[in-house]
Amino acid sequence: QVYARMSEVLGITDDNHVLETFMTKIVTNLKYRGRCEPVISRTLQFLNDLSVGYPFYSDTSLTPATYSLLKKLVKIEAVKFMLQNHTSKHFPFLGVSDNYSLSDLRCRTMFYTALTRLLMVDLGEDEDEFENFMLPLTVSFESVTQIFNSSFEQEEAKRMLIGLARDLRGIAFALNTKTSYTMLFDWIYPAYISVLQRAIELWYREPACTTPILKLMAEFMQNRSQRLNFDVSSPNGILLFREASKMICTYGNQILSLGTLSKDQVYPLKLKGISICYSALKSALCGNYVSFGVFKLYGDNHFDNVLQAFVKMLLSVSHSDLLQYRKLSQSYYPLLECVTQDHMSFITSLEPRVLIYILTSISEGLTAIDTIVSSSCCASLDYIVTYLFKHIAKEGKKTLRCREISQDGQRLFNFMQQNPEVLQQMMSILMNTIIFEDCRNQWSVSRPLLGLILLNEKYFSELRATLINSQPDSKREVLDQCFRNLMEGVEQNLLVKNRDR
């Protein structure tokens, strides 16, 4: 029916003709309706949907013959034209003149995501074709570099960099293979990434500029589809992390110099940028493409610096803001989970006031409605408790191998002895959640529970008695039996089998 109607009204008789009509209309809209945001937005959304590669049906029968849409698309002249001419001369919405507000530049990310997907269909390992595709961006970066080195027309350079950051983020998002990502890395490092670093230093007060650049860095750090698995002889993983560390440290130090901000300014001017930095750092720590021991081995302080920047930014945020702003909480708590999983030596080196802040944030996040937050809190607590329990278990051995681990663990043990209420409170929260609330992530909640019980057996007995006595007489025996069942056959260790029991 669709084809019949299209044939009747438009004279279209086959699927290739349909695609050609679609793409011609897309190019026409992008060329001549550049100032009409609703048209550009919906046109780019349609282009993006097509670039994903949905199957296309060639006839109206019940059994559709599925063709590769992307293979068909890249043979269309309109698509070839876009791949070879993505400049403001042909597509005015890519321009950076004063006629466009900074918010108008947002659509560029979607445009370049779709365009890069189409490029990837036949790209393979052709570096020359990739370089040709990147040529308009190369010219723009060279122009910005010249501006920085000469009279420095600030507003022009700023607009160009915002556009470039959005373009590159779209390109990086679409490059999901090791080969294609490496091409992009070789293109941007080191010359152009230093330009982005310079922009963060200069315009840290302007979120319209810093947000696209920080989001670009966060996208670069994503090891999606294992695209960041560089060759064993390549230092690119470490180099990439160093650049991210520099940017996060620069932004963090500069943003903290703003001082106290009003309630309506604190998120756009500060917390949004911090949340993006945390997302980037989390991707780096969990991406499995950097051996962080290398930094300490060779006296490189970039890893230590970025962890210290993480703490400095954290201490400038109130606990209420951590949970009030969803994007901030969804970046902070997963990052904390990564840090506690693999870098407990850093956690144990923190000052008591910082440890109190972090543990308090975990305690408050355990009851969060957002399961991402509560699950990450449970995991972080489990890693901390497990680390502490293993230290106590090894304390009697005093072997040479355990000496350094023992020193880190002893600091945490001493802190917990001086602040026993911290873990006790979290045990109480978890028990009350399990017994009295509709627990949506029960498995996550169960993970730290055994460690908490074994570390605080006396308090567990007191809490158990309190919970039982708080029930009506008819319920007490039932709850008491539940507690007996909970600990039946449980041994004094945190082995997986014992945890599961």
Disulfide bonds with the S-S distance in Angstrom:
Cys286-Cys338 1.85
